[in-house]
Amino acid sequence: MAAAAGTWAFSLPVLNKMRALLLRDASATDCVQEAMADIENDEETGSYVVGRGGYPNKDGLIQCDAAIMEGHPCHFGAVAALSGVGTPLAVARKVMERNTHSFLVGDGAAAFAREQGFIVEDNESMMTEWSAEVYKEYLEKKKSPKGHDTLGLIALDIHGNITVGVSTSGAPLKYPGRVGDSPLPGCGLYADNQVGAAAATGDGDQIMCFCPCFHVVLLMKQGLSPMDACQTVLEDILQRVGKENMFELGIIAMNMKGEAGAASSMPFPYCIWSQGQDSIEELMQQPCKL
């Protein structure tokens, strides 16, 4: 059973590519990397807080975070505060496969990318007219726009392997070096070949305190459906912080049967596909209420 899922409505064309790759017997990991690169390296989608053309930090630099996790135990790689690379998830995969470490950041991540043959561009090449204008407005008004649209993708291939990947340019106008939940295992993503996978999006500085993706996968291991697991985790967080303090959080999950589910604290569009379906489903998850 091949299946795929993605956060936000802008993952719809990406899932079309994932479907085609999976039906051509691509591995889950290849599928996630190739599909993610289409968004990461596209200037037009930078406004979704992903990759090239994304929001710069307070110093005017685009610094990206990305991670990939396979369902095999301890198969994980991540980069954070990485500048100059339009496909940070591909670098994260190289970390997973070719480095004794699992997580590289900043200049170290850029140096490793060069060693692996990636072209590390100057910041001007990563910026677009749109992102430059956003930064100019920030300098003039000292007001940071809000945005938390991390792209999370889950792929289940026909061989029964599941992989999850996430990529983001991070909180708009963030403090240099800031890292959110996205590349942190258990927080922004988690995968287990015996159970399934999950990905999160939202206010990363808050999300990382709750390890929601690990929690979702743990609940699926205990027998909950992806939808029920996501809802249970979100309700638990909502009860703990209180309605007045609840932050933006969206979670998607998929089990090894290709069944998917989601939960969120805000209106949250997501996309899913499973083998046998002719088209991608675009669904809208409404905010959880206690």
N, C-alpha and C positions, 0 to 999 in steps of 0.2 A: 504494500500500500504506500504510494507516494503522496505526499501532502506538503502544503506550504502555508505560512501565515506571515502577515506583516503589520506593523503598527501604522496607523494613520492612513488617510485616503490616498496620499501621494505614493503609497506602496503598490497601488493597483497595477500600473504598467510593469513594475518590478516582478510582481507575482505572475504576470503573463510570461515573463522570461523564465522565471523559476519553473513554472509548469512545463514549458518546452524543454528545458534542460533535464528535468527529472524524468520526463517521458522518453528522453534519449539516453537514459541510464547514467546520467551524471551523478557523481557522489553528492551527498548532502553538503559537504564542505565546499566543493567546487561551485555548487549552485549558489550558496550564500555569498561567497566571495565575488563571483562574476556579477550577480544581480546587484549586490551592494555597490559595486564600483560604478554602475550606471548612474546612481544617484549621487554618490560621493563626488564624482569628477564632473558633474554637470553644473555649470554656473547657474542655470535657471532654477535649480532646486536648493541653492545655498540658503535662500530665505527660510527654508524649512529647518534650519539649524544643523545642516549636514555638509561637511566637506568644503570643497572649493566654493568660494563665494559666500561662505557662512558668516556669522557674526564675528567680528574681531574682538579681542580682549581690550582692556583699558589702555594698553600700550599700542593698540592698532594692529596687533598681530593675530592671525588666525591660527589657533592651536586646537588640534583635533584629538579626540579620544575614540578608541575603537577596541573591540575585543571579539574573540571568537572562541567558542567552546564546543567540542565534540562530546557525544554521549559516552565515549570511552573514558574510564577513570583517568584523571589528571591530564587530559588533553585540553589545554587552555593557553591562550596567548593574548597579550594586550599591550597597547601603547597609549600614552597619555601626554598631553601638552606637546604633541608632535607638530612641528611647523614644516611647511614646504612640500608636503606629500598629498597629492590629490586623492589617493586611495589608501587611507590609513588602515583599513581592515586587512588589506593584502599584506601590509607590514606586520600587523598583529598575527596573521597566520604564519609568517616566516618566524616570528618569535616562538610560536607554538612548536614549529617543526624543526627549527635549526638553532635554537639557543637553549642553553642550560637553564636560563632564567625564564620566568613566565610573564614578566611585566617590565617594560622599559619605558622611561619617561624623558621628556625634554630633549636636551642635546644628545643624550645617550641613545634615545630612540632614533633620532635623526642620523646619528653616526652608524647605527646598525642598518638602517634603511639603505644608506649609501653602500655599505659592505655587501648588501644583498642585491645591488644593481638598480635600486630605485633612484630616480632623479629627484634631488631635493632642490626645489625652486625657491626663488626669493619671495618675500611676502607679497610684493606687488603682483606677481603672477597668480597668487592664490586669491587676491581680492578681485572684486568686480566693481563696476560703477555703482551698483546698489549697495554693496557692503562698504565702499568708500564713503558714500553719502551718509549711511547710517553712522559711521564713525565721526564724520564731520559734524553731524547734528549733535552727537553725544558731546563733542568738545565744546560746542557752542552753548548747549542747554544743560549739560551734565545730568541728563536723564537717560536711564537705560531702558530699552524696550524689553518686554517679557517674551520668552519663548522657550519651550521645552520639548521640541519635536524630535527627539531621538528616534532614528530609524532602527527598528528591531526586526530581524527576519529569522524565521524558523523553517528548516527544510528537513523532511523525512524522505529518505530515498527508498528505492524498491528493495534494497538489501537489508533494510531494517536499521539503518544508521540515522541518527538525528543530530543536527548541528544548529546552533543558534549564534547569530552575530549581531552586534550593535555598532553604530557609528554616529558621532555627533561632533559639531564644532563647539558644543558646550553652551553654558549660560551666556546670553548676550552681554558684551562688555564686562566679562568676568575679570577677577583679579588674575594677573599673570601666574600661570602654574596651577590654577584651580583645576581640580578633578572632581567630577560628580560621580553618580552611581554607575553610569553606563558601563565602564570597563571593569568594574569590580565583580568578581565571581560571587554569585549568590544574591547580589544586589540588582545590577542591571541585566543579568542573564544567568542562566543555569541550564545544564543539560545532563541527562542520565539515560543511557541506551536501554535501560530496563524499565524506564518510567515515561520519560518525555522531556520537554523543555519549556522554558518560560523566558520572556523578555519584558522589561519595564521601560516606561517613559514618564517624564514629568519633572518635578522639582528634585533634582538629584541630591542636593545638599540635605534634604529631608529623607528621601527614599533610602539612602545608604544606611541609615540608622536601623532599618527594619528587615533587611535581607529578604525582601518579598519573593524574589524568584526562587530562592532555595526553599522557602516555606511552601510555595505553590507546588513545587515538584515533590516535596516530602508528603504533602497531603494527597497528591495523585498516587504516590507509592502506597498510601494507606487505603486507596480504593476510591477516592473522590474523582468525579469527572473534572476535566479542565475548567469548565464553567464554574462548578461548585467550589473547586479549589481556589480559583481567582477571587470569587465572591467572598469566601471565608476569610482569606488573607486581608482583603480590603476592609471588610467589616471589623476584623480584629484591630487593624490600625486605626480605623475611625473611632472605635470605642476607647482606645488607649489615648489618643490625642484630643478627642472631643471634636464635635462638629465645627465649632468656631475656629479651631486651629488646624483643620484638615488642609492638606496641601494637594497640589496637582499630582495625580498618580494614575497611570493606566497600565494594566498588565494583560498580556496575551499568553496563552499556554496551549500546548499540543501534547497529546499522549501518543503512544506507539501504535495506536489504531488509526491515527490521523484525525482524531476528533479534536476540535479546538474550542476555546472559550476565552472570555475576557471579563474584566471588571475595571471600574474606574470611578474616580471622584469628580470627573467632569465629562461632558459629552465627548465620546471617544470613538472615532471611526477606525475600523480595522478591516483587513482583507484576509480571506481564507480560500483555500482550494484543496480538494482531495481527489485522488484518482477516481475517474468515473464521472466527474462533473465536467460539463462542457465549458463553463465559464467561471470566472472568479466572483466570489460573493463579497460585496462591500457591505459591512454591517455597522450599525451604530449602537454602541453601548452607552446606556444612560447612566447618570451618576448613581452610585449606591446610596441607599437611604436606610437608616436604622429605624 
